Amino acid sequence: MSRFRILLENHDSGDLRKTVEEEEERPQEDRRVEEEPKLDEDGDLDLTDRPRRDPKGDSGRDPVCPVILKQSDPKLEQEQQNTEAEDGCVFENVLKIEHAMATPLEDVGKQVWRGALFLADFILSRPDVFRGATVLELGSGTGLTSIVMATTARTVYCTDVGDDILRLCRRNVSLNHRLMEPSGGEVRVRQLDWLQHGFCTEAEGEFSWSEEDVADLYDNTCFIIAADVCYDDHLTEGLFRTLFHLCSHMSHPCTIFISIEKRLNFSLRHMDVCCEAYRHFLRCLQRLQQTDDRRCCFTFEKLTSNFAQLLLYERVEQLELWKLTCTPPSEKKDPHPPPPPPAAPPLEALTCPCRHAPPQRLPKAESEFPSFCLTTKKH
């Protein structure tokens, strides 16, 4: 579990708002002192192997892909709170998050990524924008961004797929309920799979949607957020497909904020360093804007990252925040049809650190988003 301390009230000083992240229960032996590298007789680095436990004696851990996830203990939590109170070290603005330090690829949502902290910074720096709003988060992971949003918003739908990760979200929401009490914010943990067609509304489902939830989502949602969820092309297409069909059923404009980190990797296909996942994200942005549909119109822009940093992490230049605006048609029928949406900027104008040629436009047939049926779906 990690603590993210947010010091928001510091009006007497002109310094930037400070934050501190503390790791709980960090073993002393894991803290390593920096030493000069040792070389062997050939001049190579002499590396010492880490001591390993006997696999037979450690039955509670997978030796191949360990998931290091510390669950909270109510007794330990209460004891620690009492200790802090006695020492006078109680901080109101402390965000406690259970998360994994390392996971296999299918469980990456259990980690805390910089994109989530980056988007949380944006929310904390502009509380008036989201105050009293209904917000949907897609791919919530640990729920960190939803919890931060609930400190100012009225209702936040924290969504992901998989009972284990949704239970993790629910535990983190419970750990941080005190942060949401002043604003009266509520976090509702629900399942939403971008690769399925419809909501899970099964009555017996632990994280199912009720009819009231779905109606509230379409009638009142003003913002949709997603933090660092574009790392796989198939999932990225599912994200944009879900965004399109959710927004097309809303009766009022909706603003979408997506944080993303450009990750450089060496590509054997291009024999160069490039950002394949980021490039596909840009393609999907343009396809979304070019979609010929009268139900809604999308525009997008990349925002500057000059907002205050209120959480402690390395804000690298590869972190970006994109704003998408969806404008649905008016409920009143207009005898004069609206003009088509403005042309999307060419892909060449979208920044990408790859050195090779920008991606080609996709054929028109591929730029159409498949249907997203809003029917009961049993899982």
C-alpha positions, 0 to 999 in steps of 0.5 A: 500500500502506498500513501500519496499526501496532498497538501492543498492548503498553503496560502502563506507561501508562494511555493508550489504545492508540495506532495509526499509519497510514503511507502508503508511497511517497507522492509529495512533490508530492501533499502539499498545503499548506493555503492561503486560498481565492482568490476571483475578481472576482465573489466566487466560488472561483477553482479551479485545474484539476489538471494532467493527463497526455496520455492518449496517453502514459499507456497504463497507466491508464484515464482514466475509472475508474482503479484505483490498486492498487500491487502488492508487489515482493519485492525492494523489500519486502526492501530496506525491511525491511533499511533499517528493521532498520538504523535500528532501526525494525522494528515487529512489529505492523504490518499491510501491506495492498495496496488501491486508493485509488479504484475503480468500483462493481463493485470497491469491495472493493479499497478499505479501508473504515472498517467493516473497521477498525471490526470489526478493532478489535472483534476486537483488543479481544477476542482471548480470544473468538476464540482457537482458533476457526474463522471464516468472513468473507463479502465479505472485500475486501482481507482486512484483517479476516481477517488480523486475525482470524487473529492469534487464531483457528485457521482463517479462511475469507476469502471473496469473489467474483472471481479478481482480488480473491481474489488480492489477498487472498492477497497480503495474507495473504502480506505479513502471515504474520508476524503470524499465526505466534505464534498459528498462525492460518491464512487460507484464501482461497476463493470464495463468491458469495452470488448462486450456489447452492452452493460452487465445488468444481471441482477445477481452480479456483484458489480452490475448496472441497475436501470437507474445507473444506466439512466443516470449515466446517459442523463447526467454524465458531463465528463468521461476520463481515462488514464493511461489505458492505450497500450494495446491496439485492440483495447484502444479500438475498444475504448474509442468504440465504447466512447463513440456509442456512449456519447451518441446516446447522451442528450447533452455535450460531454467532455473526455479527458485521456492521459497517455504516456508515450512509451518508446520501444524498438520495432523490428518492423521499422528497425527503429525506436518508435511509439506504436501504441501512441501512433495507433491512439492518434489514428483512432483520434482522427477516425473518431473525428472523421466518423460520418454520423449525425448522432454526435460530433467529436473534436479533440486537442492536446492540452498543455501540462503546465498545471500544478503538480500536487502528487509526487512522481516523475512528470516526464515529457512523454506524459500527455493530456488530450481533451475530446469534446462530443456534441450530440444533436439537439433534441429539437429537429432542425429543418436545416441539417448542420454542416459537417464537422471540421476536417481533422488535422492531417496525421503529419500534424500530430506529434509523434517522436518516431523518426520514420514516416507517419502512419498512412490513413486507414481505408474508409471502411475501417474507420467505421466503429462497430455497433455497441448494443445497449442491451442486457448482457449476462457474464 
